[in-house]
């Protein structure tokens, strides 16, 4: 049940981002795919990676999609620590409202000028 809620949240976040920032469409993307898990790390898959990544102004931000019942698992904790050591932020996201305010703050912080279409 949690995976269904997490996927729904992820879809809502991507849809909102693409509507709010159409000129940045494609810069928010899925960083992992559960279908790839069986092929293993030899093909570049790493269990525990955050679900979404945002590249903007030469930086990358990651987002873990969680529900109110979700806990960050061992693989996520390990990967989040590795990313943090590299200076990369991983945001735990539990609601669309939280995602919106986080992304708007990131864009506002780094924004020089977003070109219009």
C-alpha positions in Angstrom: 0.0 0.0 0.0 2.8 2.4 0.8 4.3 1.9 -2.7 1.0 2.9 -4.3 0.8 6.0 -2.2 4.5 6.9 -2.9 4.0 6.4 -6.6 0.9 8.6 -6.5 2.8 11.3 -4.6 5.7 11.1 -7.1 3.3 11.5 -10.1 1.6 14.5 -8.4 5.0 16.1 -7.8 6.3 15.6 -11.3 3.0 16.9 -12.8 3.0 20.0 -10.5 6.7 20.7 -11.4 6.1 20.4 -15.2 3.1 22.7 -14.9 4.8 25.2 -12.6 8.1 25.3 -14.4 7.4 24.2 -18.0 10.7 25.8 -19.1 12.5 23.4 -16.8 10.6 20.3 -17.9 12.9 17.3 -18.0 15.2 18.5 -15.2 13.1 16.7 -12.6 13.3 13.0 -13.3 13.0 9.6 -11.7 16.4 8.5 -10.4 15.6 4.8 -10.0 13.1 2.4 -11.3 11.9 -0.7 -9.4 11.7 -2.7 -12.6 15.5 -2.6 -12.8 16.1 -4.0 -9.3 16.4 -7.6 -10.4 19.3 -6.9 -12.7 21.5 -5.7 -9.8 24.3 -3.2 -9.2 26.4 -4.5 -12.1 24.1 -2.5 -14.4 24.2 0.7 -12.3 21.2 0.1 -10.1 21.6 0.9 -6.5 18.8 0.0 -4.1 17.9 2.9 -1.8 18.4 5.7 -4.2 15.9 8.6 -3.8 13.0 8.4 -6.3 13.3 11.9 -7.8 16.2 14.0 -8.8 16.2 17.7 -9.8 19.1 19.2 -11.7 19.2 23.0 -11.7 22.0 25.6 -11.9 24.8 23.0 -12.0 23.5 21.3 -8.9 21.4 18.2 -8.1 18.9 17.7 -5.4 17.2 14.4 -4.5 13.8 13.7 -3.1 12.7 10.6 -1.2 9.0 10.0 -1.6 7.5 8.8 1.7 4.1 8.4 3.1 3.0 9.3 6.6 3.6 5.6 7.5 6.9 5.3 5.7 10.3 5.1 7.4 13.6 5.6 5.7 15.1 2.1 5.3 18.7 0.9 5.8 19.7 1.3 2.1 18.2 4.8 1.9 20.0 5.8 5.1 23.3 4.5 3.7 22.9 6.2 0.3 21.7 9.5 1.9 24.9 9.5 4.0 27.0 9.0 0.9 25.2 11.7 -1.0 25.5 14.1 2.0 29.3 13.5 2.1 29.4 14.7 -1.5 27.5 17.8 -0.6 24.2 16.6 -2.2 20.9 17.2 -0.3 18.3 14.6 -0.1 14.8 15.9 0.9 12.3 13.5 2.5 9.0 14.4 1.0 5.7 13.2 2.5 3.2 15.6 0.9 2.7 17.5 -2.4 2.6 20.7 -0.3 6.0 20.0 1.2 7.4 19.2 -2.3 6.0 22.5 -3.7 7.5 24.6 -1.0 10.9 22.8 -1.1 11.2 23.1 -4.9 10.0 26.7 -5.0 12.7 27.5 -2.3 15.4 25.7 -4.3 14.5 27.6 -7.5 14.3 30.9 -5.7 17.6 30.4 -4.0 19.5 29.6 -7.2 17.5 31.5 -9.7 19.2 34.2 -11.7 16.6 34.3 -14.5 14.4 31.5 -15.7 13.9 31.8 -19.5 10.4 31.8 -20.8 9.2 29.5 -23.6 
